[in-house]
Amino acid sequence: MSGTYRDLCTSHGIAQSAGRVATCFDNAVAESFWSSLKRELVHRYRFATRGQAKAAITAWIKRYNAVRLHSSLDYISPIEWELNYYRQQLQAA
């Protein structure tokens, strides 16, 4: 069955995820993001319009990136992690 699935993906030009945990191919962080979005927002509320849903999701993502602490980033926000990364790059140059 997995061979059939692999062939189907290949025939549609889909590259399957591959790799070990904590490599650039690890999809766990992305899966955690989608899981959190669904659990904390999408499945909790009913939106009257697509516009309301889009606004709520946009606000949630902004908070997720700017305020929320992430265990995969040593409990800092993604924006803070990125700023630290670029500061280190500038200092190394």
N, C-alpha and C positions, 0 to 999 in steps of 0.2 A: 504494500500500500504506500509506503513512504517513497518508493521509486516512482510510482504513478504521480504522486503529488509533486515530487521534484521535477518530473518531466513536464507536468502542467505548468509549473512556475516558469521553467525554462522556455516553453513554447510561447508564453505571454511576456517574455522579457523581464521577469521578476527575479531579482537577486535575493536569495534566501539569506537570512541572518546566519552568521557563522562566527565562531571564536570562543575564547575563554572569558570567564568573568573578569571584569576590570580591564579588558582590552578595548580598543577603539570599536570593536565589533559588538560589544556588550550592549544589549538593548534594555537592560533592567531599569535604568534611570528614566528612559522615555516611557516605558510601561508603567512605572510608578507615577509619573506625571499624569497620564491619562486616567489611571485608576483613581487618583486623588481628585481630579476634576469631576469625574463622574460621581464619586461617592459624596463629595462635599457640596456639589452644586447641582449638577444636571439631574441626578436622581432624587434630590430633595425638593425641588421646586418645579412648578408647572408655569410655563411662560405663555402669556396670551398671544404674543407675536414673535416672529423671528427676530425682529429688532430688539425686543426686550432680552431675548436669550443671548443675542450677540453682545449687547452692552454688559450683561451680567458676566458672561464668560471673559470678555475683555478685561473687566475690572478684576476678576479672580486671577487671571494670568498676570496682570500688573502687580498685584499683591504677592503672588507666588514668586515672582522674580525679584521684587524689591524688598520685601519684608520677611517672608517666610524663611526660616532656617532649615537647611538641608543636611541631613546626616551624611550624605555622600560627599558633601563639601566641607566636612569638619564643622558643621553647625554654623555656617554663615550663609547669607543669601547669594543667589547666583550673580547678582549685580556686584555685590561686594567682592566675590571671588574673582570675577572678571577684572574689576579695577585693580585688585591686588596683583593679578597676573600681568597686566600691562605695566604696572609700576615696576615689577621685577624685571620685565623685559627692557624698560628704559634704563634702569640702573645697571643692567648687565652690558648695555651698549656703550 
